[in-house]
């Protein structure tokens, strides 16, 4: 979180604008999630049966924010 705050301070000084920290964090978080979804690689397993809790939770990452 300190890296985000330091980036916000640098951005505010560079652009000479007063933006709230929240207005800086929201687009940053959305951009990071979008880039993470593009770079994610899921491999399907050819196994049958019930998926583990870990694989189920990884597939739903990011989906809860847009509901």
DSSP file (Angstrom, degrees, kcal/mol; ACC not computed):
  #  RESIDUE AA STRUCTURE BP1 BP2  ACC     N-H-->O    O-->H-N    N-H-->O    O-->H-N    TCO  KAPPA ALPHA  PHI   PSI    X-CA   Y-CA   Z-CA
    1    1 A X     >        0   0    0      0, 0.0     4,-2.2     0, 0.0     5,-0.2   0.000 360.0 360.0 360.0 -31.4    0.0    0.0    0.0
    2    2 A X  H  >  +     0   0    0      1,-0.2     4,-2.5     2,-0.2     5,-0.2   0.847 360.0  55.8 -66.8 -30.5    2.9    2.4    0.6
    3    3 A X  H  > S+     0   0    0      2,-0.2     4,-2.1     1,-0.2    -1,-0.2   0.879 107.6  49.4 -66.0 -36.6    4.0    2.0   -3.0
    4    4 A X  H  > S+     0   0    0      2,-0.2     4,-2.3     1,-0.2    -2,-0.2   0.919 111.9  47.3 -67.4 -43.6    0.5    3.1   -4.1
    5    5 A X  H  X S+     0   0    0     -4,-2.2     4,-2.4     2,-0.2    -2,-0.2   0.915 112.0  50.0 -65.3 -42.3    0.6    6.1   -1.8
    6    6 A X  H  X S+     0   0    0     -4,-2.5     4,-2.3     1,-0.2    -1,-0.2   0.892 111.3  49.5 -62.5 -38.5    4.1    7.0   -3.0
    7    7 A X  H  X S+     0   0    0     -4,-2.1     4,-2.7     2,-0.2    -2,-0.2   0.885 109.6  51.7 -65.9 -39.0    2.9    6.7   -6.6
    8    8 A X  H  X S+     0   0    0     -4,-2.3     4,-2.6     2,-0.2    -2,-0.2   0.906 110.2  48.4 -63.9 -42.4   -0.1    8.9   -5.8
    9    9 A X  H  X S+     0   0    0     -4,-2.4     4,-2.2     2,-0.2    -2,-0.2   0.932 113.5  46.7 -63.8 -45.6    2.1   11.6   -4.3
   10   10 A X  H  X S+     0   0    0     -4,-2.3     4,-2.3     1,-0.2    -2,-0.2   0.906 113.2  49.3 -63.3 -41.5    4.5   11.5   -7.3
   11   11 A X  H  X S+     0   0    0     -4,-2.7     4,-2.7     2,-0.2     6,-0.2   0.916 110.8  49.8 -63.2 -44.2    1.5   11.6   -9.7
   12   12 A X  H  X>S+     0   0    0     -4,-2.6     5,-1.1     1,-0.2     4,-1.0   0.895 114.1  44.8 -63.5 -40.3   -0.1   14.6   -7.9
   13   13 A X  H  <5S+     0   0    0     -4,-2.2    -1,-0.2     2,-0.2    -2,-0.2   0.878 115.0  48.2 -71.7 -36.7    3.2   16.5   -7.9
   14   14 A X  H  <5S+     0   0    0     -4,-2.3    -2,-0.2    -5,-0.2    -1,-0.2   0.908 119.8  36.3 -70.0 -42.6    3.9   15.7  -11.6
   15   15 A X  H  <5S-     0   0    0     -4,-2.7    -1,-0.2    -5,-0.2    -2,-0.2   0.548  99.1-133.4 -88.3  -8.3    0.5   16.6  -12.9
   16   16 A X  T  <5 +     0   0    0     -4,-1.0     2,-0.3     1,-0.2    -3,-0.2   0.874  63.6 128.6  54.1  40.7    0.0   19.6  -10.5
   17   17 A X      < -     0   0    0     -5,-1.1     2,-0.8    -6,-0.2    -1,-0.2  -0.920  61.0-132.8-123.1 149.4   -3.5   18.3   -9.7
   18   18 A X        +     0   0    0     -2,-0.3     2,-0.4    -3,-0.1    -5,-0.0  -0.881  38.2 164.2-101.2 103.9   -5.2   17.6   -6.4
   19   19 A X        -     0   0    0     -2,-0.8    -7,-0.1   -11,-0.1     2,-0.1  -0.921  38.3-112.3-116.6 146.6   -6.8   14.2   -6.8
   20   20 A X     >  -     0   0    0     -2,-0.4     4,-1.1     1,-0.1     5,-0.1  -0.383  24.6-118.3 -73.2 156.4   -8.1   12.1   -3.9
   21   21 A X  H  > S+     0   0    0      1,-0.2     4,-2.4     2,-0.2     3,-0.4   0.887 115.4  53.6 -61.8 -38.9   -6.3    8.9   -3.1
   22   22 A X  H  > S+     0   0    0      1,-0.2     4,-2.2     2,-0.2    -1,-0.2   0.899 105.0  53.4 -64.2 -40.5   -9.5    6.9   -3.8
   23   23 A X  H  > S+     0   0    0      1,-0.2     4,-0.5     2,-0.2    -1,-0.2   0.737 113.7  44.9 -66.8 -21.1   -9.8    8.5   -7.3
   24   24 A X  H  X S+     0   0    0     -4,-1.1     4,-1.2    -3,-0.4    -2,-0.2   0.842 112.8  49.2 -85.2 -38.8   -6.3    7.4   -8.0
   25   25 A X  H  X S+     0   0    0     -4,-2.4     4,-3.1     2,-0.2     5,-0.2   0.884 101.8  60.5 -72.7 -39.9   -6.6    3.9   -6.6
   26   26 A X  H  X S+     0   0    0     -4,-2.2     4,-2.3     1,-0.2     5,-0.2   0.940 109.5  39.4 -60.4 -53.0   -9.8    2.8   -8.3
   27   27 A X  H  X S+     0   0    0     -4,-0.5     4,-2.3     1,-0.2    -1,-0.2   0.872 116.2  53.9 -64.7 -32.8   -8.5    3.2  -12.0
   28   28 A X  H  X S+     0   0    0     -4,-1.2     4,-2.3     2,-0.2    -2,-0.2   0.935 110.2  45.8 -63.4 -45.9   -5.2    1.7  -10.9
   29   29 A X  H  X S+     0   0    0     -4,-3.1     4,-2.4     1,-0.2    -2,-0.2   0.900 112.6  50.6 -64.8 -41.0   -6.8   -1.3   -9.4
   30   30 A X  H  X S+     0   0    0     -4,-2.3     4,-2.3    -5,-0.2    -1,-0.2   0.899 111.2  48.6 -64.3 -39.8   -9.1   -1.8  -12.4
   31   31 A X  H  X S+     0   0    0     -4,-2.3     4,-2.3     2,-0.2    -2,-0.2   0.897 111.5  49.5 -67.0 -39.8   -6.1   -1.6  -14.8
   32   32 A X  H  X S+     0   0    0     -4,-2.3     4,-2.0     2,-0.2    -2,-0.2   0.894 111.6  48.5 -66.6 -39.0   -4.1   -4.1  -12.7
   33   33 A X  H  X S+     0   0    0     -4,-2.4     4,-2.1     2,-0.2    -2,-0.2   0.904 111.4  50.3 -66.8 -40.1   -7.0   -6.5  -12.7
   34   34 A X  H  X S+     0   0    0     -4,-2.3     4,-1.7     1,-0.2    -2,-0.2   0.913 112.2  46.4 -64.9 -41.9   -7.5   -6.2  -16.4
   35   35 A X  H  X S+     0   0    0     -4,-2.3     4,-1.7     1,-0.2    -1,-0.2   0.855 111.0  53.4 -69.7 -32.3   -3.8   -6.8  -17.1
   36   36 A X  H  X S+     0   0    0     -4,-2.0     4,-0.9     1,-0.2    -2,-0.2   0.876 107.7  50.3 -67.6 -37.0   -3.8   -9.8  -14.7
   37   37 A X  H  < S+     0   0    0     -4,-2.1    -1,-0.2     1,-0.2    -2,-0.2   0.857 110.5  50.1 -69.1 -34.2   -6.7  -11.3  -16.6
   38   38 A X  H  < S+     0   0    0     -4,-1.7    -1,-0.2     1,-0.2    -2,-0.2   0.862 115.1  42.9 -70.5 -34.5   -5.0  -10.9  -19.9
   39   39 A X  H  < S+     0   0    0     -4,-1.7    -1,-0.2    -5,-0.1    -2,-0.2   0.558  89.7 109.1 -89.2  -8.3   -1.8  -12.5  -18.6
   40   40 A X     <  -     0   0    0     -4,-0.9     2,-0.5    -3,-0.1    -3,-0.0  -0.438  51.0-161.4 -72.8 141.0   -3.4  -15.4  -16.7
   41   41 A X        -     0   0    0     -2,-0.1     2,-0.5     2,-0.0    -2,-0.0  -0.969   4.8-169.8-125.8 116.2   -3.0  -18.8  -18.2
   42   42 A X        -     0   0    0     -2,-0.5     2,-0.5    17,-0.0    -2,-0.0  -0.888   5.9-157.9-105.5 133.4   -5.4  -21.5  -17.1
   43   43 A X        -     0   0    0     -2,-0.5     2,-0.3     0, 0.0    -2,-0.0  -0.940  13.9-135.7-111.0 129.0   -4.8  -25.1  -18.0
   44   44 A X        -     0   0    0     -2,-0.5     2,-0.4     2,-0.0    -2,-0.0  -0.628  14.3-139.8 -81.9 137.8   -7.6  -27.5  -18.0
   45   45 A X        -     0   0    0     -2,-0.3    -1,-0.0     1,-0.1     0, 0.0  -0.760   6.5-140.9 -94.4 145.1   -7.1  -30.8  -16.5
   46   46 A X        +     0   0    0     -2,-0.4     2,-0.1     2,-0.0    -1,-0.1   0.256  64.2 118.8 -89.0  14.8   -8.5  -33.8  -18.2
   47   47 A X        -     0   0    0      1,-0.1     2,-0.3     2,-0.0    -2,-0.1  -0.385  56.4-136.3 -79.1 158.1   -9.5  -35.4  -14.9
   48   48 A X        +     0   0    0     -2,-0.1     2,-0.2     2,-0.0    -1,-0.1  -0.736  57.7  52.5-107.6 161.9  -13.0  -36.2  -13.9
   49   49 A X  S    S-     0   0    0     -2,-0.3     2,-0.3     2,-0.0    -2,-0.0  -0.615  93.7 -23.0 111.0-171.4  -14.5  -35.6  -10.5
   50   50 A X        -     0   0    0     -2,-0.2     2,-0.1     1,-0.1    -2,-0.0  -0.564  63.1-122.4 -81.1 133.7  -14.9  -32.7   -8.2
   51   51 A X        -     0   0    0     -2,-0.3    -1,-0.1     1,-0.1    -2,-0.0  -0.393  32.7-103.9 -72.8 154.3  -12.4  -29.8   -8.5
   52   52 A X     >  -     0   0    0      1,-0.1     4,-1.8    -2,-0.1     5,-0.2  -0.269  27.5-110.5 -71.8 163.6  -10.4  -28.8   -5.5
   53   53 A X  H  > S+     0   0    0      1,-0.2     4,-2.2     2,-0.2     5,-0.2   0.857 116.7  57.3 -62.6 -35.0  -11.3  -25.8   -3.4
   54   54 A X  H  > S+     0   0    0      1,-0.2     4,-2.0     2,-0.2    -1,-0.2   0.935 107.1  45.1 -64.1 -47.1   -8.2  -24.0   -4.6
   55   55 A X  H  > S+     0   0    0      1,-0.2     4,-1.5     2,-0.2    -1,-0.2   0.864 112.7  52.0 -68.3 -34.2   -9.0  -24.3   -8.3
   56   56 A X  H  X S+     0   0    0     -4,-1.8     4,-0.8     1,-0.2    -1,-0.2   0.904 110.9  47.3 -67.0 -39.5  -12.6  -23.2   -7.7
   57   57 A X  H  < S+     0   0    0     -4,-2.2     3,-0.3     1,-0.2    -2,-0.2   0.844 109.5  53.8 -72.3 -31.8  -11.5  -20.1   -5.8
   58   58 A X  H >< S+     0   0    0     -4,-2.0     3,-1.0     1,-0.2    -1,-0.2   0.851 104.8  54.7 -69.9 -33.4   -8.9  -19.2   -8.5
   59   59 A X  H 3< S+     0   0    0     -4,-1.5    -1,-0.2     1,-0.2    -2,-0.2   0.760 108.2  49.0 -71.4 -23.6  -11.4  -19.3  -11.3
   60   60 A X  T >X S+     0   0    0     -4,-0.8     3,-1.1    -3,-0.3     4,-0.7   0.312  77.4 128.1-100.5   9.6  -13.7  -16.8   -9.5
   61   61 A X  T <4 S+     0   0    0     -3,-1.0    -3,-0.0     1,-0.2    -4,-0.0  -0.488  81.7   8.3 -67.1 128.9  -11.1  -14.2   -8.7
   62   62 A X  T 3> S+     0   0    0     -2,-0.2     4,-0.6     1,-0.0     3,-0.4   0.177 103.9  96.2  88.3 -17.5  -12.2  -10.8   -9.9
   63   63 A X  T <4 S+     0   0    0     -3,-1.1     3,-0.4     1,-0.2    -2,-0.1   0.790  75.8  60.5 -75.4 -26.5  -15.7  -11.9  -10.8
   64   64 A X  T >< S+     0   0    0     -4,-0.7     3,-0.8     1,-0.2    -1,-0.2   0.727  94.3  64.1 -75.2 -20.5  -17.2  -10.8   -7.5
   65   65 A X  T 34 S+     0   0    0     -3,-0.4    -1,-0.2     1,-0.2    -2,-0.2   0.857 101.6  48.3 -72.2 -34.4  -16.2   -7.1   -8.0
   66   66 A X  T 3<        0   0    0     -4,-0.6    -1,-0.2    -3,-0.4    -2,-0.2   0.334 360.0 360.0 -91.6   8.2  -18.4   -6.6  -11.0
   67   67 A X    <         0   0    0     -3,-0.8    -1,-0.2    -4,-0.1    -2,-0.1   0.478 360.0 360.0 -88.3 360.0  -21.6   -8.1   -9.6
